[in-house]
Amino acid sequence: MEVCMHLESILCLSKRNKQKYRKLYSKWGKHSLECDYCTAKSPHIWACMQEKCSFIGCGRTKKAHCREHFSDEKHGLCINVHTGEIWCYLCDTSFVFEYSAHSNARDILKTMVGPLLRIRDDSSSPDSGHFIPGICGLGNIGNTCYMNSVIQAMAACYPLTIYLRDLDLFHEAKKSTILYEYINLLDDLFSGKYTYAIPRELRRSIALKNRQFASYNQQDAQELLRTVVDNIEESLKIQIYGGPIDVLGPIENSSTVTLSDSTSSTSSSEGHIPSSKNYYSVVRSIFGGILHSDVCCLECNNVSMSRELFYDVSLSIPNEDLRNRIYQKQIETQSNRTIEKDVKLYKSIGIFFGITSREYHLDDLFEGFCLEENLDYKLTCSKCKVPTSSEKKFSFHELPDVLTIHIKRFKHDSFFSSKISDTVKFPEKDLDLSRFLTDENESARYDLLSVINHQGSFYGGHYVSYCKNYHNNKWYLFNDKYVKEVSVDDVLNAEAYLLFYKRRVSYPDDNVIRSIRDRISKEEIDVIDDVLFISKVWNYKWNFLHDPGPITNYEIQCEHGKIRRDIENPLTRVKIISREVGTELENLYGGACIQDIKQCNECVDPRELGERRNREKLGVTKIDRIEVTKDDSWYILDTRWINQWRDFITNNGDPPGEISNHRLFLKNGNLKKNLKKNIHYRGVNKLVWKYLVEIYGGGPEIVRKELNIYRNL
């Protein structure tokens, strides 16, 4: 991160100022520091960073004596003695000790903040006792309760946690990424050695990816969850060859086919799920579902359908109009329970003043989400060919294994924002969402894994999480570094903001599956010629997801259907099973086990490919420096081919194939019209042209005295 000019100006730290900070943190280690002008204490205490100034005061969230000090003395830099955050009043921005890339800045900040960090790190050292894996708090490092609650709730989602803790079998996590730091933190949480851990490095990695979370202000837990899940998915993507497209790709690569608005003519009667055909995402398998949308033209009843990927469902707490519509729907369908339609006068007054609240069930919110809704804008109907009034209805084409439910408790009006504190009842077990699926014959029953609760108002509050430990099936409250066991009633009475549910596993034949699992656990494979192999990724899906799908091995196979050459030890990526068990699994689920784990001989060795990239890059760079003079000629190259070659040498793509200058010509051999320099073609010197043609071949050769494709020699 860039260091501001005012922080740069104090890099030459005097001996006196070093002594000041040593004395300051020595005092801080014994008792809490207080503002020089009031009784405010840490974490709201800031120390002036100006040389020879010993001012210590409360920060922006209290009486702002630091700001008064800045106004009086013009000392613009101060540092939070609790978190290490640096605030510059002159730039009106903040810096964080860990992010500073400037070596001199790092040295000076170590002098200032180092003792503070050492004091806080010591507090998270292992205790002498042994604790239950997963029962470990997280220290608050400055308004980070929102992050702590999300981490604990995600850790309780055991399908992902188990996969990540075995990550070394499948992937290589790059250091300093969110994935890498999250796995390290999971190891601490489930080691059974700590009462609490400090998620400093994970917070740092998150802030580097999204600057919104760099400050020490309170943030929204749902927004952080999306950032973490999206980045973990990006890190876990596995390049594959082939495979069904409905299990592939991140949400950002999806598109929808819908009834178009008045500025577009795109429409379709059938939707589909376009997605990345080159990657498999385990996060998509766990958290991803498919939302189905029907838009009906109210003039001709033409229905347009679309589908899109989702990773969480945001449910609105009903207003009066939606509440009455839900009630009417429940009466029409003869539901076992109905929403409270009319509210008595005394209760309405209480709700207005925030004394009492309405009560809903989670089913009511899903009912409201999937109700028909008249759109307040017009769409162009593909049949009527003009903008018409339309009605929209949602359902779920596919529900995920771990369903994340976001209850929209924060309301933003024209003049102010507020929090909706209405009670939403939710079940611990057997949440049945089957009736909201497009396929009514499919079962979708869920059990609760974790809950994130927001306490307080829109303008100030605190996040905690309730999580079920999958080692002992008991519920625990995680309040930053404090953890305690709670009853199910405590969990179900929480003011839920985010809910995590696990879908119940449904086997084709429970007895057969149980028998296969039992045999696999007892198998002793002796004869190597009489075995089959399944990838550990599919084995994981079979053990933890409700529907593993056909047996697939895409993540370890190359385009030729054999083991990829970049996998150094294939045995670490597969599970060995007997041929008898493999045949039974193939009959139950379809697909095919791996017959042989020898690496492919047709593929290019990745190391050889890397050497080729470097060789071509250096070769072209060397001869491309030679300028084209008036006596020389330009050799034209198709821009698309150049971009493919550049993509190849920067480790992002495959070799581009033959030079494709033919794309610049029509079928009759004439040049296409309106070809533009740098957009459709580029020029290189003769040596570069010969170098590339010798490697790739192709053509045809196009030579010009000037860099203009329409001017012949």
N, C-alpha and C positions, 0 to 999 in steps of 0.2 A: 504494500500500500504506500502511496505517496505521503511523505511527511510535510506538513505545512511549513511555510517560510518562517513562522514565528517559533515553531519548535526547533527548526534548524538553527535559529539565532542563539539558542542557549546550549548548543552542543558542547561548548568548551566549559565544562562544569568545574567550578573552583573547588579547592579543598574544603572551604568553609561550607559550601552547599552540600557536599558529600556528607560531612559531619551532621548537617541538619537532618538529612533523611535517615541516617543511621540512628540518630537520637529519636526521631519521630517514630520509626518502626519498632524500636526498642520499647518505647512507651506504649505503642499500640499493642504489642504482644502481651503486656501486663494487664491493661484494662482499656475500655473503650475511650476513644478520643471524643471530645466535645467541641462544638463550635465556640469560637472565641467570644461570640456575642449572645448566644442562647444555649439551651441545654440539648440541642439536637445532637444525636449520636450516629455512629456508623449504622447502616451503609450510606448515609446521606452526607458524610463528611468529606470535604475536598481540601487539599493542601495546595497553596500557591506554589508555582514552580519557578517564580522569579528569584534570581540570585539575591541573597541577603534578606529575603522576605520570609518571615516565619508564620505568616497568617494561615490559620486553619478555620474553615467555616462550612456552614451548611450549604447544600447545593440547590439546584433549580427546583426540586420538588418540595422544599420546605420554605423558609422565609427568605431564601436567596441572598444570604449575606455574602456569598462568593461574588454574586453579581454586583452588590454594593461595593465590595472591595475593588472590583474591576473598574467601576464607575469613578471611584475616588482616586485610585492609584494607577489605573491603566495597566495593571498586570493581567494579561489576557489568558495565560495558561494556568490550568489547575488540574490536579490528578486526584481521582477518587481513591481514598486510602483502603477501601474495602475491595474494589473490583479491579483497580489498575487502569480504569478508563481515563483518558486525557481529554479535556474539553478546552477548545480554543474559542474565546469569546470574540476575538477579532475576525476569525473565519466562520464563526457560528457552526462549528462542526466538531466531531469527536474522533479520537484515535484510540486504538486498543494496543496495549503493550505487545501482545504476541504477533500482531500483523505487521509491525514496522519492519520494512525490508532494508532500510538504510543501515549500514554497519555501524556508523557513528551513533545514530539514534538508538540502535539496539544496545550499545555499550552504556550510554547515559541512562537509558530506561532501566537497564538491569541494576544500575546503582540505586535508582529511585525505587523501583518496584520489586526487585529481586528478593529483599528480605521479607516483603509482604507475601510474595508467592510461596516462599519456603515455609512461613508460619502456617499458611492455609493448607499446603500439601501435606504437612506432617499430620494434620488432623484426620487424614483419610488413610493412614497406615493400617495394616491388618491388625485386628484384635487377636487376643490370644485364644479366644474360643472359636468354635466352628458353627456356622449358621446354615440355614436351609438355602440351597441354591435358588436364586431369584429374589430372595427376601433381603434386598439391599437398597438403601435410600440413595438419593442424589443430592449433593450439596448445592445450595442456591448461590450462584456467583453473580448476583445482581439482577433482580427481577427476572429470573429464568425459571420460575415455577411452571410457566407454559411449556417450556422445553422439557423439563423433568417429567411432567405428567404425560407428555407424548411418548417419551422414551420408555417409560414404564408400561404404558398401554401397549405399545408396539412389541415390547419384550414378552408380554403375556400372550401375544399372537404366536403360539408355539410352532405352527407350520413354517413361518419365516425364520424364527429364531433357530430352530433345529437345522434348517438348511444353511443358514449363515455360519453357524458354529462348526459345520463340516465343510466350510467353504474351500479349504485347502485342497479338497478332493476334486473340485470342479473349476475353480477360478484362481486368478492371482489378483488380489486387491492392491491397487496402487496406494502408496503411502500418502498420508495427508488428505485423502479423499473422505467424503462423508461415510462411504461404505467401510473403509479401512478403520476409521476412528469408532464407528458404531460397533463393529465386530470386537474391537479391543475393549470397548465399554461393556459389551455383553459378556465377555470373558470375566470381567470384574464382578458384574452383577450375579453371575451364576457360579462363581468360584467357591462360594460358601465361606469366604475368608473375611469379608468386609461388612461393617455395619452400614457404611455409605461410601460412595465414590464421588469424585469431582469430574464432571463432564467438560472440562475446559477445552481439550483438544477437539472434541466433537463440535462444541459451540464455535470454535475457531473455523473449522472446516465449513460449517453451515454458513457462517458470516462471509466467508470468502466466495461462496457460491451465490449468496443472496444478501446484498448489503442492507436490506431491510432489517436483518437480524444482527447487524453489527453493533448497534447501540444497546444500551442497557435499559431501554424502555420496555414496558410490558407489551407483548405482542399477542396475536391471535393464534391459538393452538392449532386450529384447523389449517391455517395457512402454512405453519411450520410443518405440519404432517405432510402436506402436499409436496413441499420442498424436499423433505427427507426421502419420501417414498419415490418421487420422480428421479432423484439422483441415485438412489440405490438401484432402481431399475436400469438406469443408463449404464451403471457400472457392471451390472449382471447380464447384460445382453450377450447372447452367445450367437456367433455367426453359424448359420446352418445352410444346408443345401437341400431344397425340396421341403415337403411337409405341408400339412393342411394350414391354410392361411388363417383360420379362426383361432389359432392359438399363438399367433405371432405378433410381435411388434408393439411398440409403445403407443400410448394414446395420441401423442402429437402427430403420428403418421396416419391417423385415421381420418376419414372424411365421411360426410353424410350426403344422402340423396334425399332432398325434401321438396315439397311444394315451394316453388320459388317466390320471392317477393316481387314487387312491381318493377324492379330494375333488372331482373334476371329472367331468363327463359328456361332455366334448367328445371326439369321435373322428371319424375319417374313413378311408375306404378309398383316397382319392386326395388327395395333397398338392398344394399350389400355392405360388407365390411372390408373395404380395402385396407391393407396393412403391409408392414414391411415384410418382404418375402425372404429376407436374408438373416433374420434374427429370431431367436427364441427368448422369451422373457419369463422367468419364474415368478416375478412380481405380477405380471399379467395373469399367470395361472392362479395365483393366490388371491389377489385383490381385485382383479378385473372382471367386470360383467359387461353385458350388452343391453343397452336401453333401446326399446322399440317405441317408435313414435308414429301415430296415424294422424294425418291431417285431412279432414273431410270438407270438401266444398259444400257450403249450405245451399248453393243454387242447383247443382246437378248431382250431388252426392258422390262425386268422384273422390276416391281415397288415395292419397299419396303416402307412401311408407318410407321411413328412414330408420337406420340403426347406427348407434355410435357407442364406442367404448366408454366406460366410466370406472372410476376407482373409489368413489364414495357417493352416497346419495344424500342430498341436502333436502331436508323436510321442513316445511313451514309450519309453525304453530297457527292453527286456523283463526282467521278473523271472523266477524259475525256472519258475513255472507258465505264464506266457505264452510263454516260450522253448520249452517242451515242446509247447505247442499249435501254435506256428508250425512247429516241426519236423514234427509229425504232418501238418499241412496241406501242407507242401512234399513230403512223401513221397506223400501221396494224389494230388497234382496232378502228380507226376513232374517236379518242378522241376529245372532244370539245376544248381542249387546248393542245399545245405541248411545250415541254421543249425547251429552246434555244439551238440549236445544234452547230452552228458555232459562234465563238467569233471573232469580228473584231480585227485587229492588234493592234490598239491603246488601246483597252480594255484589250487585252492579256498582253500588257506591264504594264498597270495599275494594273492588278491583280497580276502580278509577283512582283511588288514593293509594293503591299498592298494599293495602292491609291484607286482602285475601286474593286468591288466584283461582282461575278455572282449572279443571282437571281433565286431562285427555289420556287416552291409551295410545301406545305406539301404532297400533292398528289404524286408529283414526287418522294419523298423520300420513300413513301409506295410502289410506283410502282417498284422502284429499289430493295426494300427489298423482294418483292414477285416475282422478275424475276427469270427465270431459270438460273442456274449458273453451269458451268463445274467445277467439283472439281479438284484441282491440285494434288490430291493424289488418289491412287487406293483403292477400297473396294472389299471385297470378295463377289461376287454375289452368292446368295443361289441356283440359277439355273445353272450358269456356273461352280460353285465350284472353281473358280480361281479369283485372283484380276483383276478387270476390271476398265476401265474408266467409270465415272458416272456423272449424271447431277442431281442437287438438286433444289427443288422448295419449297418455304414456302407459306402457306396460314393460315388463322385463322379459327380453328374449332369453337371457342367460343371467343367472345370479352367481356371484363369486363364492369361493370357499370361505374367505373371510370378508364379511360384509361390514363396511364402515358406514355408520349412519351419523350424519351431521344435523343436529337440531338447530335451526336458525333462531337463536335467542336474541340476537342483536338487531334492532330496528333503526333504520336511518330515514328520518323525515326531512322535510324542507328546512326546518329551523333547528332541530336538535335530534340527538340520537338517544336511544334508551334500550334497556334490556327487558325482555319478556320473561317473567318468572313463573308463568303458568306451569302447573305440575303435569309432567308426562310420565305416565306409568309404563313400565317395560318389564317383560318377563325375564327370569333367569334362564328358563329352559323352554324349549318347544315354541319358539316364535315361528309361526306358520305363515309363510309368504306365498304359498302355492297358488292362491287365487289371483295373484298379481302377475303370474307368468303368462306368456302368450300360449304356451302349451299347458293347458289346464290339467293334463294327466301326469305332469311331472311333479315330484315332491320337492319341497324346499323348506326344510325345518332347521332352525338354528338354535344354538345355545350360547349364552353370554360368556365372553372372555374378559372384557375390561370396559371400564367406564371412565371418561374424563368429565369432571365436575367443575363448573365455574361458580365460585362463591363471590357475592358482592354485586356491584352495579356495573353499568357500561363504563363509567369513568374511573373505576378502581375496583380491583378484585383479586382473587387468588385462585389458582388452579390446583386441584388434587386429582389423583386417580385411584380407582378401585380395581384391583386385578386379581384374577384367580390363578393361583400357582399350580401349574400342571404336574408338579412333583407330589403334592399332597392334597390337591383339590380344595384348598382352603382359600378364603377371600382375605385380602389385605388392603389396608388404606396406605397409600404412599403420599406423604405430605413432605415434599423435598427430602431431607435426610432422615425424617422420622417415619417409621413403618410400624404398623400395629395390626393384629388380626381383628377382623370385624365379622359381624353376622351377615347373612344374606339380606335380612331386613334393612340393615344399614346401607347396603349397596342399592337396593331397590327404592330406597327413599331419597337417593341422591338427585340433585338437580342436574340431570344429564345434559351435557353439551355434545359429546362424541361417544358413540357406542360401537363396540367391536363384537361381532357375533361370528361363531364358527359353524359352518354348515355340517349337518350330520352326514356321515359317510354312508352311502348306499351301495351294497355289493350286489352283483348279479345273482349270486347264490351264496349266502352267508356261510353255510356249512362247508361248501367246497373251498371257499376262500380261506376259512379258518384251518381247514386241513392242509392247504398249500402252505400257509404261513408256518404251521407247525412243522411240516416236513423241511422247509427251508432252514428253519432254526436248528434242526437236528442233523441236517445233511453234512456228511463228511466226503468231500469230493476227492477221490483218489485217482480216477482214470481221466486224464486230460482229454482223451479223444472222445469221451462220451458226455461232454458237457456243452452247454450253451451259455451265452452271456447277455445280460441286459444292462443298459446304461444306469449308473447310479442316480441320474436325474429322474428317469422313469420309475425306478424303484422307490425313490423318495415320493413321487406323485402317487404311486400305488399305495404307499403306507399312510399318507397324510391328507390327500385330497379326496373329495367325494367322488370324483370321476376322473381317473387318470387318463382315459382315452386309449386309443390303440398303442401297442408297444412301439415306441419310437427311440431312435438312437441318433437323431439328427445332430445333436451337439458334439458328438465325437466322430461323426462320419464326414468324409469329403464328398465332392461332387460325383465321385465314381462309386459311392456306396461302401467305401472301405474306411478303415481307421486313419484319421488324419496324421500326417507326418510330423506335425508340430507337437503331438502328444508324446512325450518322452517315454512314459511308462503306462501303456494302455490298461494294465491290470489294476491301476489305482482309480480308473474311471468307470469300471464295470463291476457288476456282481456276478459271480459264477454260480450257476444253477445246473441241476441235472437236466438231461434231455427230456425226461418224463415230465418234470415240473414246467419246463419251458414250453412244451407242447400244450399242456393244460392251460397255461396263461395265454398262449396264442389263440386257442379255441374260445376262451372266455372274452378276451378283449380285442382280438384281431391284431394286425401288425405282425412283426417278425422279430425274433431274437437274433443276436449276432452269432454267426457260425464260427467265425475266425477273427482273431484280434491282431493279425499281422497288419503292419502298416502298409499303406498304399504305395506302390512303386511308380504309378503314373503321375502322381502329384510332384510339383517342384518343391524341393526342400526350402522351408522359410528362410533358413540362413543363406542359401544360395540366392534366393530372391532379394534378400537384403543387400547382399554384396553387389548384385546387379543394379539395384536402385542407386547405390552410392557411386558405382562405376559410371553409369550413364549421366548422373547429375554432375559429377566432376568433369566428365568428358565434354559435355555440352557447355558447361560454364567456362571452361578453358578456351574453347574455340569461338564461343559466342561474343567474346570481348573484341574480336577483330571487326572493325568498322567497315561498312559497305561504302566505298568511294564512288565517285562519278564514273570511273572506268569499270566498276564491278556491276554485278547484276543481283537483283533480289530473287529469292526463291520463295514461292508462296506456299503456305501451309494452312490447311483447314483449322479454324479456331477450335472447333469441337474436339478434333484429334489432339491438338496441343493441350487443351484442358484435361483430357483423359490421361495424357502422358504425365502432366504435372501432378495429377491426382495419384498416379502410380509411384512417382519418385518421392512423394511426401508420405508414403506408407498408408495411404487411404484406399488404394484401388489395385486392380489387376493390370497387367501389361495391356496397352491400348490396341494391339493388333496392327494390321497394315495401315499405312498412311492413307487417309480417306479423302483425298482431294476431289474425287469423283462427285462428292456431295455438292461441289460448287458448280456443277454442270447440269444442264437439262438432258433428257434422254436423247435428243438429236445432236448432242455434242457441243451446243452453244452454252456460253456462260449464262448463269441465272441473272436476272435483272436486280438492280438495287443492292448488290453486295457491298458491304461497307467494311473498310479497314478497321481492324481490332475487334470488330463484332463478328464478322463472318470469316475473315482471313487475316493472317499476319505474315510478315516477311522475315526470313533468316538469311544468313550469308551462305555461300556455296559449301563451305566446310561443314557447317551444321547440317545442311541438307544431305550431303553424302554420308555423314556419320549416322544419321537416323535411318536413311534408306538402306544402308548396309545391315542394320539391325532388324528393321521391321518390314522393309520392302514396301510395295504399294506405290501409289502415285495418283494421277499422272504428274509429271514434272511441269511446273508452271514458272517460267522465268520472265522477269520484267526489269527494264532499266530503271524505272521509277516504281515506287511502292504503290502502284495503282493497277489493280487486276485487269482493268479495261484498256490499258495502254500496252500494246504489243511491242516487241523489239523492232 
